[in-house]
């Protein structure tokens, strides 16, 4: 008989599959946002840094929101797992 994984197992697997990319995009967002804040708002660099920061912001928010949309009853676990500095 085939045994299907539980929802809890699926949630943990989904988090594990996405946590590395989520954290990388979040780190990149903070990096580009800091560069943006340090530059002159009328410069070309400011526009370039803003575009890079926005791109990474939307990437990490999309990962989080997609997981929450798939597993709304596990929102707290998803948010805690993505933002924690554990494994």
QUIZIHU-V371881 format. One record per pair of residues at least 12 apart in sequence whose ideal C-beta (glycine too) atoms are under 7 Angstrom apart, sorted by the first residue. I is the first residue (numbers start at 1). J is the second residue. Records with the same first field share a line. If there is no record, write none. Layout:
I->J, J
This chain:
11->71, 74, 77
14->67, 70
15->67, 78, 81, 82
18->63, 67
19->81, 82
21->63
22->60, 63, 64, 82
25->56, 59, 60
26->60
28->56
29->53, 56, 57, 60
32->49, 52, 53, 56
33->53
35->49
36->49, 50, 53
64->78, 82
